[in-house]
Amino acid sequence: MQTQINIDDWDHLRQFLPDNLDDLAKASGSVRRWRNIKSGEELLRLNLAYVVEDLSLRSTAGWSTQSDLAAMKDTSVLHRLRQSAPFLEQVLTHLLNHRVQAEPAAGLPIRLKDATVITIPSSRGTDWRIHATYDPAAERLVRVEVTDSRGGERLDRDRYEPGEVVIGDRGLAKARGIHAVAAAGAYCLLRMHWQNIRLTDAAGQRLDWAEIGKRAENGDMGTIIYVPLHGKPALPARLIVRPLPPATAEKARRQLRRNAQKKGRTPSPQALLLAGYFWLLTTLPESLADDAVALELYRIRWQIELFFKRGKSLLQLDHLRADDPQLVRAYLLGKLIVVAMVTLLATEGEAFSPWGTPRRRWPAPLDMAARSTAPP
């Protein structure tokens, strides 16, 4: 009975998948010849059974036999899963590009950037990262990349569309990434730390941070600044500074003292002073978003934090059970495919057709390449 329910569910999910799964499996190099697994669809189902149910390799082999897919040993399952990552990247790209017919949201497209750390069993450091670009209007991922620990958070890891507004936290406020976003015709809206990025005035001189803070105390929050980068013209931008509430500012200064004490240092008077301000850097023209609007836009960033928390708590996105790099990559990609499918199902529920009109199928050309791991 349970097998029949799974088959019925799969028939419904198939509408979101590419039509040419067999070709994608072969073209990606995940399959050289069909043996126990006879199609791309069977390979995908095998991976999702391993991921969704968190089955062992032996249990996954048993599930495959019970579901009439293929009679396999656990070693055969391991081999198929380890080779499947390029194919899963293609499927994930298709799902992220799948659109339910709906009216587009008005205004510039907002894109939230962040990464979450994934660790293997018994590890205390960073082993893997999932770099995500999230659309808060549609409540869905639009781009995603899985990297190992060498894949640091950088804006220039991604490709941007003209007009996008990229919102991110302090770790992304680096000159190279900001220039990359601007070169694509997109805009940045980034929280920043005054010590982590070099900014200048129109004359190329370093900024007087204390003076900027004093002006912010008097209500003058916006300052035109420039982001220099070797070999390129300095990029004009806007620095928006808002004083923190007294209690919040004092808490930030206590934290600064505590962190400095752990390293045997004493924070400078300027560092203690500037810890009492919120710093935001944006390349958005003031005609599109004045200082107050830019500050309000940044509030949206927390939605990607919630997305990661939901993924980890509901779908065990960070529940790794292996340390084999190829198997871990396939496992994480499978989890992200589940996230994409859940999002599409939720969107479908909002656009439910009582008369049962078939959904539109979108093409999946072989050159639709997913983001793969690249050394930084």
C-alpha positions in Angstrom: 0.0 0.0 0.0 2.8 2.4 0.9 4.6 1.6 -2.3 1.5 2.5 -4.3 1.1 5.8 -2.4 4.8 6.6 -3.2 4.2 5.8 -6.9 1.1 8.1 -7.0 3.1 10.9 -5.3 6.0 10.5 -7.7 3.6 10.7 -10.7 2.5 14.1 -9.4 6.1 15.3 -8.8 7.2 14.2 -12.3 5.5 17.3 -13.8 8.2 19.5 -12.3 11.1 17.5 -13.6 13.0 17.8 -17.0 11.6 15.7 -19.8 15.1 14.5 -20.8 16.4 13.0 -17.5 18.1 10.1 -19.4 20.0 12.6 -21.6 21.0 14.7 -18.6 22.3 11.7 -16.8 24.5 10.7 -19.8 25.6 14.2 -20.7 26.6 15.1 -17.2 28.8 12.0 -16.9 26.9 10.6 -14.0 26.0 7.5 -16.1 28.2 5.9 -18.7 26.0 2.9 -19.4 22.7 1.6 -18.0 23.0 -1.5 -15.9 20.9 -2.0 -12.7 19.6 1.5 -13.0 17.8 1.8 -16.3 16.9 5.5 -16.5 17.6 9.0 -15.2 14.3 8.9 -13.4 15.3 5.8 -11.5 18.7 7.4 -10.6 16.9 10.4 -9.2 14.4 8.4 -7.2 17.3 6.3 -5.8 19.0 9.5 -4.6 15.8 11.0 -3.1 15.0 7.7 -1.2 18.5 7.9 0.4 18.1 11.6 1.2 14.5 12.0 2.2 14.2 8.9 4.4 17.8 9.1 5.6 18.2 5.5 4.7 21.4 3.5 5.1 23.0 2.3 1.8 21.8 -1.2 2.6 18.2 0.0 3.3 18.3 2.1 0.1 19.2 -1.0 -1.8 16.3 -2.8 -0.1 13.9 0.0 -1.0 15.0 -0.1 -4.6 14.2 -3.8 -4.8 10.9 -3.4 -3.0 9.9 -0.5 -5.3 10.6 -2.6 -8.4 13.3 -0.2 -9.6 16.4 -2.5 -9.5 17.8 -5.3 -7.4 21.0 -3.8 -6.1 23.7 -4.3 -3.5 24.7 -1.5 -1.1 28.0 -1.2 -2.9 26.2 -0.6 -6.2 24.0 2.0 -4.5 27.1 3.7 -3.1 28.7 3.8 -6.6 25.6 5.3 -8.2 25.1 7.9 -5.5 28.8 9.0 -5.6 28.6 9.5 -9.4 25.3 11.3 -9.4 26.2 14.8 -8.3 26.6 16.4 -11.8 23.2 15.0 -12.8 21.6 16.3 -9.6 23.1 19.7 -10.3 21.3 19.7 -13.7 18.0 18.7 -12.1 18.3 21.3 -9.4 19.0 24.0 -12.0 15.9 23.0 -13.9 13.8 23.2 -10.7 15.2 26.6 -9.7 14.3 27.9 -13.2 10.8 26.4 -13.2 8.2 29.0 -12.9 4.5 28.8 -12.0 2.6 31.2 -14.3 1.9 34.3 -12.2 2.2 38.1 -12.3 5.7 39.2 -11.6 6.3 41.3 -8.5 6.4 45.1 -9.1 9.7 46.9 -8.6 13.4 45.8 -8.7 14.0 42.1 -8.0 15.4 41.7 -4.5 18.0 38.9 -4.0 19.1 37.9 -0.5 22.6 36.4 -0.4 23.9 34.2 2.4 25.7 30.9 3.1 25.3 28.3 5.8 27.9 26.0 7.2 27.6 22.2 7.0 29.8 19.8 9.0 30.4 16.1 8.7 29.9 13.8 11.7 32.4 14.4 14.6 33.8 17.6 12.9 34.0 20.9 14.8 34.9 23.1 11.8 33.6 24.1 8.5 33.5 21.2 6.0 30.9 22.3 3.4 29.0 25.5 2.6 25.7 26.1 0.8 25.7 29.5 -0.9 22.2 30.6 -1.6 20.5 33.4 -3.5 16.9 33.8 -2.2 13.9 35.7 -3.7 11.8 37.0 -0.8 8.9 38.0 -3.0 8.5 34.5 -4.4 9.8 32.8 -1.2 12.1 30.5 -3.2 15.7 29.9 -4.0 16.8 31.3 -7.4 20.5 30.2 -7.4 22.5 27.9 -5.2 26.0 26.5 -5.0 27.5 23.7 -2.9 31.2 24.1 -2.0 33.7 22.5 0.3 35.5 24.5 3.1 37.7 26.3 0.5 34.6 28.0 -1.0 34.5 31.2 1.0 31.6 33.7 1.0 32.0 36.1 -1.9 29.7 38.1 -4.0 31.7 37.3 -7.1 30.9 33.6 -6.8 27.5 34.3 -8.4 26.1 35.6 -11.6 23.7 38.5 -11.5 20.9 39.9 -13.7 20.7 43.6 -14.5 18.5 45.5 -12.0 18.8 43.0 -9.2 19.2 44.4 -5.6 21.6 42.1 -3.8 21.3 42.3 0.0 23.9 40.7 2.2 25.6 40.8 5.6 29.0 42.1 6.6 31.0 39.1 5.3 30.1 40.0 1.7 31.1 43.6 1.9 34.4 43.3 -0.1 35.5 45.5 -3.0 36.0 42.7 -5.6 32.4 41.4 -5.0 30.9 44.9 -5.0 32.6 45.7 -8.3 31.4 42.3 -9.8 27.8 43.1 -8.9 28.0 46.6 -10.4 29.6 45.2 -13.6 26.5 43.0 -14.1 24.2 46.0 -13.9 22.9 45.0 -10.4 23.0 46.9 -7.1 24.4 46.1 -3.7 22.9 46.7 -0.3 25.3 45.4 2.3 25.9 45.8 6.0 29.6 46.5 6.6 32.2 46.9 9.2 34.3 50.1 8.9 37.6 48.1 9.4 36.9 45.4 6.8 36.8 47.4 3.5 38.8 50.4 2.2 36.6 53.3 1.2 37.7 56.8 0.1 36.2 60.2 -0.6 36.0 61.8 -4.1 39.7 62.9 -3.7 40.8 59.4 -3.0 41.5 60.1 0.7 40.5 57.8 3.5 37.3 58.5 5.2 37.1 60.3 8.6 34.9 57.7 10.3 34.4 59.7 13.5 33.2 62.7 11.6 30.7 60.6 9.6 29.4 59.2 12.9 29.0 62.7 14.3 27.0 63.8 11.3 24.8 60.8 11.7 24.0 61.8 15.2 22.7 65.1 13.8 20.5 63.3 11.2 22.8 63.4 8.2 23.0 59.7 7.6 24.1 59.5 3.9 27.7 60.1 2.6 28.9 59.6 -1.0 31.9 57.4 -0.9 34.0 55.4 -3.4 35.1 51.7 -3.4 38.6 51.4 -4.9 39.8 48.2 -6.6 43.2 47.7 -8.1 43.1 48.1 -11.9 39.6 49.5 -12.0 38.1 52.9 -11.5 36.8 53.6 -8.0 33.1 52.7 -7.8 30.8 55.4 -6.4 28.5 54.3 -3.6 26.6 55.5 -0.6 27.4 55.0 3.0 24.4 55.1 5.3 25.1 55.4 9.0 22.5 55.2 11.8 23.3 55.5 15.5 22.3 52.5 17.5 20.0 52.9 20.5 22.0 53.5 23.7 21.4 50.0 25.2 22.3 48.3 21.9 25.4 50.4 21.5 26.6 49.6 25.0 26.0 45.9 24.3 28.1 46.1 21.1 30.9 47.8 23.0 30.9 45.2 25.8 31.1 42.5 23.1 34.0 44.3 21.4 35.9 44.5 24.7 35.2 40.9 25.5 36.5 39.7 22.0 39.6 41.9 22.3 40.3 40.6 25.8 40.3 37.0 24.5 43.0 38.0 22.1 45.0 39.9 24.7 44.2 43.3 23.1 42.5 46.5 24.1 40.1 48.1 21.7 41.0 51.7 20.5 38.8 54.6 21.5 37.7 55.0 17.9 36.7 51.4 17.7 34.6 51.7 20.8 33.0 54.9 19.4 32.2 53.4 16.0 30.8 50.3 17.6 27.7 52.4 18.4 26.6 52.8 14.8 24.9 50.7 12.1 26.8 50.9 8.8 25.2 50.1 5.5 26.9 50.4 2.0 24.8 50.6 -1.1 25.3 51.3 -4.8 21.5 51.9 -5.3 21.0 55.4 -6.7 19.2 57.7 -4.2 16.5 58.2 -6.9 15.6 54.5 -6.5 15.9 54.3 -2.7 16.7 57.1 -0.3 18.5 56.5 2.9 15.4 55.7 4.9 14.1 53.3 2.2 17.5 51.5 2.0 17.5 51.0 5.7 14.1 49.5 5.5 15.0 47.2 2.6 17.9 45.7 4.6 15.3 44.5 7.2 14.3 41.9 4.6 17.6 40.0 4.9 16.4 38.0 7.9 14.2 36.0 5.6 17.1 34.0 4.2 18.2 33.2 7.8 14.7 31.8 8.4 14.9 29.8 5.1 18.1 28.1 6.4 16.6 27.4 9.8 13.5 25.8 8.2 15.7 23.7 6.0 17.8 22.5 8.9 14.9 21.9 11.3 12.3 20.4 8.9 14.3 18.7 6.2 17.6 18.1 8.2 19.6 20.0 5.6 22.6 19.8 7.9 22.2 16.1 8.9 25.2 14.6 7.2 25.9 10.9 7.8 29.1 10.4 5.7 32.4 12.1 5.1 33.0 10.9 1.5 33.1 14.1 -0.5 31.3 12.8 -3.5 28.6 11.2 -1.4 28.2 14.4 0.7 27.8 16.5 -2.4 25.1 14.2 -3.8 23.4 14.1 -0.4 23.3 17.9 -0.2 22.1 18.3 -3.7 19.4 15.8 -3.1 18.3 17.8 0.0 18.2 21.0 -2.1 16.1 19.3 -4.8 13.6 18.4 -2.1 13.6 22.0 -0.9 12.9 23.2 -4.5 10.1 20.6 -5.0 8.5 21.6 -1.7 8.5 25.2 -2.8 7.0 24.4 -6.2 4.3 22.3 -4.5 3.5 25.2 -2.2 3.3 27.6 -5.1 1.1 25.1 -7.0 -1.3 25.1 -4.1 -1.7 28.8 -4.4 -2.5 28.5 -8.1 -4.7 25.4 -7.8 -7.0 24.8 -10.8 -10.3 23.2 -9.8 -10.9 22.1 -13.4 -7.6 20.2 -13.6 -5.9 22.1 -16.4 -2.5 20.4 -17.0 0.5 22.5 -15.8 2.8 23.9 -18.4 6.0 21.9 -18.9 9.2 23.8 -19.2 12.1 22.7 -21.5 15.4 21.5 -20.0 18.2 22.0 -22.5 21.4 20.1 -21.9 23.4 23.3 -21.7 21.4 24.4 -18.6 24.4 24.0 -16.3 24.1 24.2 -12.5 26.7 25.9 -10.4 29.4 23.5 -9.5 32.2 23.7 -7.0 35.0 25.9 -8.1 38.2 26.7 -6.2 38.1 30.3 -4.8 
